[in-house]
């Protein structure tokens, strides 16, 4: 199970970053060119939302089967920056990012058709993206 979920979590992370960046760029360009917020914008935001939710579920499972997750929690690990990143900072920050992206989507849906919908996606998705980028285990990602 660990051998399947770990690479899946790793590759979906890349896909998720691409989808998030593309959705923010498309929404930003449409807002700047003063196009009305349309169903296609909500659909792009939804694809990014679904990707983050799948990643959250995979991460939660991984947390309980990985040697670097829950089973690694200890006082000693809290003093080790990489151990702390994997067992505490990464999971907590990613959960906050997913919550923000979910709020952004729901606000955009409620404000559909207005400029507020653009702002909801731009603000919440961008903060979510920055949080994700800040707590990725860059030093081990893709190394296997
Ligand atoms: C939602 C956004 C998330 C992204 C973009 C993300 C991304 C990543 C990446 C790139 C890795 C490194 C994989 C590798 O070494 O090949 C990783 C590892 C890990 N992630 Fe996440 N993650 C997310 C959410 C979560 C959540 C919510 C949890 C737990 C509640 C979690 C738990 C873990 C654990 C335990 C590892 C270490 C796995 C191991 O090497 O054994 N992740 N994550």
Boltz pocket constraint, residues with backbone or C-beta under 6 A from the ligand:
constraints:
  - pocket:
      binder: B
      contacts: [[A, 6], [A, 7], [A, 9], [A, 10], [A, 13], [A, 16], [A, 52], [A, 55], [A, 56], [A, 58], [A, 59], [A, 60], [A, 62], [A, 63], [A, 66], [A, 67], [A, 68], [A, 69], [A, 70], [A, 86], [A, 90], [A, 91], [A, 92], [A, 94], [A, 95], [A, 98], [A, 132], [A, 136], [A, 137], [A, 140], [A, 141], [A, 142], [A, 143], [A, 144]]
      max_distance: 6.0
